[in-house]
Amino acid sequence: MKKQQAILSLGSNLGNRLELLQQALTLLERHSIQIKSLSSLYETPAWGFESSPFYNACALIETELSPKEVLAVFLKIEKQMGRFRTETEGYRARQIDLDLIFYSDLILDSSYLTLPHPRLHLRNFVLVPLNEIAPLWIHPKLGKTSTELLNQSPDQDQIKKLKYSLWSPPVFDAFSYIAIEGNIGIGKSTLAQKMASVYQVPYLQETFANNPYLEKFYTDPKTYALPLEQFFLEDRFRQAEVFWKQNKGKVIADYSLEKSLIFAQLNLNEKDFYAFQTRFKTCYQQLRKPDLVVYLHTDLPQLQQQIKKRGRHFEQQIQKEYLEQIEMGYQNYFQLDLPYPVLRIGTSHLDFEHNESDFQSLLRLIYQASFS
């Protein structure tokens, strides 16, 4: 079936509302449902009954599932999260509420589902977040845009918009030390820096620019491979040793120490690599290991575009073959028995630097690893 776009409304007013909504989104993405855009969170009064306030939001989703299959996924997730609907349920407090509002421009009136949702145009807790992500979406029955429906809404309830960053799931509750890894130019530092800012955790940043052999290596790799890798090894271990004396709790890093081993095996001859590996193992035993390594990857043409875009002159001559060898080096290393899990995330469809929804989508993938 061709992919269709649809609108989901979600809400919660029992328990930890925020965490329940974060979990619901993560579970949805396990069921052939891609979240293309996500509204801000809104705190809203209970509609149609007296109860504590809800957290509500809307999401633009894309799926190959039929409306009936989407509904089945929603009901399955609600049950998984402790909500069991009944025919006589009516309005009541709930841990999670997942409603299909639109499915493309489909008009459906069946025993199991009505589309568009028959009361969406009466509810500000739907219309306000809907207008945020899809202001021009046209109601197939009423022939009006989301903006027009909101402007004409009879609902007088005032709803409070919350900070978008609240969507960020509690990834560090399960993984207190996360290391971001990947090929040259993939965006490791960008992601680590954003996560450090959002979660207010210390950032262990690679200091590659201090290496005096880096530019020389790209013009004469045979001569400068050994001093390049030796400098990186000693510098990374020295930096890590100082860092861990100052930081004991939650941490994000834009590299793992094993990076030295992966690149050295690629760049050094067998004899030099053996000595290098011996030194690495001696130093590595004394230092803290990640609780999770997040490995970012994309196709090579896109990677080459990203390298060109960031404009480091000494990187512009990097050959496609070298990037392929790096990718293979990581893949081979991850086949080993490692002291931490590795989460692979494809970034070809994610602009986590500029698109907040994509950034949150990536964070949910990390969060998902904590309860899978």
C-alpha positions as CSV (number, residue, x, y, z in Angstrom):
1,M,0.0,0.0,0.0
2,K,1.2,3.5,-0.8
3,K,2.3,5.6,2.2
4,Q,-0.4,7.9,3.5
5,Q,-0.2,10.9,5.8
6,A,-2.5,11.2,8.7
7,I,-3.0,13.3,11.9
8,L,-2.8,11.8,15.4
9,S,-4.0,13.5,18.5
10,L,-2.6,12.2,21.8
11,G,-3.1,13.1,25.4
12,S,-2.7,12.0,29.0
13,N,-3.9,13.2,32.4
14,L,-3.0,10.4,34.8
15,G,0.5,9.5,36.2
16,N,3.6,11.0,34.7
17,R,1.9,12.7,31.7
18,L,5.0,13.7,29.9
19,E,6.8,10.3,30.2
20,L,3.6,8.5,29.1
21,L,3.4,10.6,25.9
22,Q,7.1,10.2,25.2
23,Q,6.7,6.4,25.6
24,A,3.6,6.3,23.3
25,L,5.5,8.1,20.5
26,T,8.4,5.7,20.8
27,L,6.0,2.7,20.7
28,L,4.2,4.1,17.7
29,E,7.5,4.2,15.7
30,R,7.9,0.5,16.2
31,H,4.8,-0.2,14.2
32,S,5.5,1.1,10.7
33,I,4.4,4.6,11.7
34,Q,6.8,7.5,11.0
35,I,6.3,10.7,12.9
36,K,7.0,13.5,10.3
37,S,6.1,16.5,12.5
38,L,5.3,16.9,16.1
39,S,3.5,19.8,17.8
40,S,4.5,21.4,21.0
41,L,3.0,20.1,24.2
42,Y,-0.1,21.9,25.5
43,E,-1.6,21.7,29.0
44,T,-5.3,21.8,28.7
45,P,-8.3,21.5,31.0
46,A,-10.3,18.2,30.9
47,W,-12.9,18.5,28.1
48,G,-16.5,17.3,28.9
49,F,-15.8,16.2,32.5
50,E,-14.1,17.3,35.7
51,S,-10.6,16.0,36.2
52,S,-7.0,17.1,36.3
53,P,-5.5,18.9,33.3
54,F,-4.2,17.0,30.3
55,Y,-1.0,17.2,28.3
56,N,-2.1,17.2,24.6
57,A,-0.3,17.3,21.2
58,C,-0.8,16.4,17.6
59,A,1.5,14.6,15.2
60,L,1.7,14.3,11.5
61,I,2.4,10.7,10.7
62,E,3.2,8.7,7.6
63,T,2.3,5.0,7.2
64,E,1.5,2.2,4.8
65,L,-1.1,0.9,7.3
66,S,-4.8,1.2,6.6
67,P,-7.0,3.3,8.9
68,K,-8.2,0.1,10.6
69,E,-4.7,-1.2,11.1
70,V,-3.6,2.2,12.5
71,L,-6.5,2.1,15.0
72,A,-5.5,-1.5,16.0
73,V,-2.0,-0.2,16.7
74,F,-3.4,2.7,18.8
75,L,-5.5,0.3,20.9
76,K,-2.6,-2.1,21.3
77,I,-0.4,0.6,22.6
78,E,-3.1,2.0,24.9
79,K,-3.5,-1.5,26.5
80,Q,0.2,-1.9,26.7
81,M,0.3,1.3,28.7
82,G,-2.5,0.4,31.0
83,R,-5.6,1.8,29.3
84,F,-8.5,-0.5,28.4
85,R,-11.3,1.1,26.4
86,T,-14.9,0.0,26.9
87,E,-18.0,0.7,24.8
88,T,-19.5,2.7,27.6
89,E,-16.3,4.4,28.7
90,G,-17.4,8.1,28.0
91,Y,-15.2,10.9,29.2
92,R,-12.8,10.0,32.0
93,A,-9.2,10.4,33.2
94,R,-6.7,8.2,31.3
95,Q,-3.0,7.4,31.2
96,I,-3.0,7.7,27.4
97,D,-5.4,8.7,24.6
98,L,-4.5,8.1,21.0
99,D,-7.0,9.3,18.4
100,L,-6.8,9.3,14.6
101,I,-8.1,12.7,13.5
102,F,-7.5,12.7,9.7
103,Y,-6.3,10.0,7.4
104,S,-5.3,11.8,4.1
105,D,-8.6,13.2,2.8
106,L,-10.5,10.0,3.6
107,I,-14.2,10.3,4.7
108,L,-15.2,7.1,6.6
109,D,-18.2,6.3,8.7
110,S,-18.0,2.7,10.0
111,S,-18.8,0.7,13.1
112,Y,-15.1,0.9,14.2
113,L,-14.0,4.4,13.1
114,T,-15.2,7.7,11.9
115,L,-13.0,10.0,9.8
116,P,-12.4,12.8,10.1
117,H,-12.9,12.7,13.8
118,P,-16.5,13.9,14.3
119,R,-15.7,16.4,17.1
120,L,-12.3,17.7,16.2
121,H,-13.6,21.1,15.1
122,L,-15.2,21.7,18.5
123,R,-12.0,21.1,20.6
124,N,-9.2,23.6,21.0
125,F,-7.0,20.9,22.6
126,V,-6.9,19.4,19.1
127,L,-7.2,22.5,16.9
128,V,-4.4,24.5,18.5
129,P,-1.6,21.8,18.1
130,L,-3.1,20.8,14.7
131,N,-2.8,24.4,13.5
132,E,0.8,24.4,14.7
133,I,1.9,21.5,12.5
134,A,-0.7,21.6,9.6
135,P,-2.4,25.0,9.3
136,L,-3.4,24.4,5.7
137,W,-4.8,20.9,6.2
138,I,-8.3,20.9,4.7
139,H,-11.2,19.2,6.5
140,P,-12.6,17.0,3.7
141,K,-16.2,17.4,5.0
142,L,-16.3,21.0,6.1
143,G,-13.9,22.3,3.4
144,K,-12.0,24.5,5.8
145,T,-8.4,24.7,6.8
146,S,-7.1,24.0,10.3
147,T,-6.6,27.7,10.8
148,E,-10.1,28.5,9.8
149,L,-11.5,25.8,12.1
150,L,-9.5,27.2,15.0
151,N,-10.6,30.8,14.3
152,Q,-14.3,29.6,14.2
153,S,-14.0,27.2,17.2
154,P,-16.8,27.6,19.8
155,D,-14.5,26.2,22.5
156,Q,-13.6,28.8,25.1
157,D,-11.0,26.7,26.9
158,Q,-7.6,28.4,27.2
159,I,-4.6,26.1,26.7
160,K,-1.0,26.6,27.7
161,K,1.8,26.0,25.3
162,L,4.9,24.4,26.9
163,K,8.5,24.4,25.9
164,Y,9.2,22.1,22.9
165,S,12.3,20.8,24.6
166,L,10.1,19.0,27.2
167,W,9.6,16.4,24.5
168,S,13.2,15.2,25.0
169,P,12.8,11.8,26.5
170,P,14.9,10.8,29.7
171,V,17.6,8.9,27.8
172,F,20.2,9.5,30.5
173,D,18.1,7.7,33.1
174,A,19.1,4.4,31.5
175,F,22.4,5.3,29.9
176,S,24.4,7.7,32.0
177,Y,27.4,7.8,29.6
178,I,26.5,8.0,25.9
179,A,29.1,8.2,23.2
180,I,28.3,9.3,19.7
181,E,30.2,7.6,16.9
182,G,30.3,7.5,13.1
183,N,32.3,8.3,10.0
184,I,34.0,11.6,9.2
185,G,31.5,14.4,8.8
186,I,28.4,12.5,10.0
187,G,27.5,15.1,12.7
188,K,28.8,13.5,15.9
189,S,29.8,16.8,17.5
190,T,26.6,18.5,16.4
191,L,24.4,15.9,18.0
192,A,26.5,15.6,21.2
193,Q,26.6,19.3,21.6
194,K,22.8,19.6,21.2
195,M,22.2,16.8,23.7
196,A,24.6,18.3,26.2
197,S,22.7,21.6,26.0
198,V,19.2,20.1,26.2
199,Y,20.0,17.7,29.1
200,Q,22.5,20.0,30.8
201,V,25.2,17.3,31.1
202,P,29.0,17.6,30.7
203,Y,30.3,17.2,27.1
204,L,33.4,15.2,26.4
205,Q,34.5,16.7,23.1
206,E,37.2,15.3,20.8
207,T,40.1,17.8,20.4
208,F,41.2,16.6,16.9
209,A,42.3,20.1,15.8
210,N,45.2,19.9,18.3
211,N,46.9,17.1,16.3
212,P,49.8,18.6,14.4
213,Y,49.9,15.7,12.0
214,L,46.3,15.7,10.8
215,E,46.7,18.0,7.7
216,K,50.0,16.3,6.8
217,F,48.4,12.9,7.0
218,Y,45.8,13.7,4.3
219,T,48.6,14.7,1.9
220,D,51.1,12.0,2.9
221,P,49.4,9.2,4.8
222,K,52.2,6.7,4.6
223,T,54.7,9.0,6.3
224,Y,52.4,10.5,8.9
225,A,50.0,7.7,9.8
226,L,52.0,6.5,12.9
227,P,52.7,9.9,14.5
228,L,49.0,10.9,13.8
229,E,47.6,7.8,15.5
230,Q,50.1,7.9,18.4
231,F,49.3,11.5,19.1
232,F,45.5,10.9,19.0
233,L,45.9,7.9,21.3
234,E,47.9,9.7,24.0
235,D,45.8,12.9,23.7
236,R,42.5,11.1,24.0
237,F,43.5,9.1,27.0
238,R,45.1,12.1,28.7
239,Q,41.9,14.2,28.1
240,A,39.6,11.3,29.3
241,E,41.6,10.9,32.5
242,V,41.3,14.5,33.4
243,F,37.6,14.6,32.4
244,W,36.6,11.7,34.5
245,K,38.3,13.1,37.6
246,Q,36.0,16.1,37.3
247,N,32.8,14.4,36.1
248,K,31.2,11.3,37.7
249,G,27.6,11.4,36.6
250,K,25.7,11.7,33.3
251,V,27.9,12.5,30.3
252,I,27.7,12.8,26.5
253,A,30.8,12.3,24.3
254,D,31.2,12.9,20.6
255,Y,33.6,9.9,20.3
256,S,34.5,6.6,22.0
257,L,38.1,5.7,22.9
258,E,37.8,2.7,20.6
259,K,37.9,5.1,17.7
260,S,41.7,5.2,18.1
261,L,41.8,1.4,17.6
262,I,39.5,1.4,14.6
263,F,41.5,4.1,12.7
264,A,44.9,2.8,13.7
265,Q,44.0,-0.7,12.3
266,L,43.0,1.0,9.0
267,N,46.1,3.3,8.7
268,L,49.0,1.4,10.3
269,N,51.0,-1.6,9.1
270,E,50.7,-4.8,11.0
271,K,53.8,-4.3,13.1
272,D,53.0,-0.8,14.2
273,F,49.4,-1.7,14.9
274,Y,50.4,-4.5,17.2
275,A,52.4,-2.1,19.4
276,F,49.7,0.4,19.2
277,Q,47.0,-2.1,20.3
278,T,49.1,-3.2,23.3
279,R,49.4,0.4,24.4
280,F,45.7,1.0,23.9
281,K,44.6,-2.0,26.0
282,T,46.9,-1.0,28.9
283,C,45.4,2.5,29.0
284,Y,41.8,1.5,28.3
285,Q,41.4,-0.8,31.3
286,Q,41.6,2.2,33.7
287,L,38.9,4.3,32.1
288,R,35.1,4.4,32.3
289,K,33.3,2.6,29.4
290,P,30.1,4.0,27.7
291,D,26.7,2.6,28.7
292,L,25.7,3.1,25.1
293,V,27.4,3.9,21.8
294,V,25.2,5.5,19.2
295,Y,26.6,4.9,15.7
296,L,25.3,7.4,13.1
297,H,25.5,6.3,9.4
298,T,24.4,7.5,6.0
299,D,25.1,6.8,2.4
300,L,28.5,7.9,1.1
301,P,27.3,10.6,-1.4
302,Q,25.5,12.4,1.4
303,L,28.4,12.0,3.7
304,Q,30.7,13.6,1.1
305,Q,28.3,16.5,0.7
306,Q,28.3,17.1,4.5
307,I,32.1,17.0,4.5
308,K,32.2,19.5,1.7
309,K,29.6,21.7,3.3
310,R,31.5,22.1,6.6
311,G,34.5,23.4,4.7
312,R,37.6,22.0,6.5
313,H,40.1,22.4,3.7
314,F,42.2,19.4,4.7
315,E,39.2,17.1,4.5
316,Q,38.2,18.1,0.9
317,Q,40.6,15.6,-0.6
318,I,39.3,12.6,1.4
319,Q,38.5,9.9,-1.1
320,K,35.3,7.8,-1.2
321,E,37.4,4.6,-0.8
322,Y,38.8,5.9,2.5
323,L,35.3,6.7,3.9
324,E,34.3,3.1,2.8
325,Q,37.2,1.7,4.7
326,I,36.3,3.6,7.8
327,E,32.7,2.4,7.6
328,M,33.9,-1.2,7.3
329,G,36.3,-0.7,10.2
330,Y,33.4,0.3,12.4
331,Q,31.2,-2.5,11.2
332,N,33.9,-5.1,11.9
333,Y,34.6,-3.7,15.3
334,F,31.0,-3.8,16.3
335,Q,30.9,-7.5,15.6
336,L,33.2,-8.1,18.6
337,D,32.1,-8.8,22.1
338,L,31.9,-5.3,23.4
339,P,31.3,-4.1,27.0
340,Y,28.4,-1.9,25.9
341,P,25.5,-2.0,23.4
342,V,25.7,-0.3,20.0
343,L,22.7,1.5,18.6
344,R,22.9,2.1,14.8
345,I,20.8,5.1,13.5
346,G,20.5,6.0,9.8
347,T,20.6,9.8,9.4
348,S,19.8,10.1,5.7
349,H,16.3,11.3,6.4
350,L,17.1,13.3,9.6
351,D,18.2,16.9,9.8
352,F,18.8,16.8,13.6
353,E,20.8,20.0,13.5
354,H,18.1,22.3,12.1
355,N,14.9,20.4,12.4
356,E,13.7,20.1,16.0
357,S,11.2,17.3,15.1
358,D,14.0,15.2,13.6
359,F,16.1,15.8,16.6
360,Q,13.4,14.6,18.9
361,S,12.8,11.6,16.6
362,L,16.5,10.6,17.0
363,L,16.3,11.0,20.8
364,R,13.2,8.7,20.8
365,L,15.3,6.1,19.0
366,I,17.9,6.3,21.8
367,Y,15.1,6.2,24.4
368,Q,13.6,3.2,22.7
369,A,16.8,1.2,23.3
370,S,16.3,1.7,27.1
371,F,13.2,-0.4,27.2
372,S,13.6,-2.8,24.3
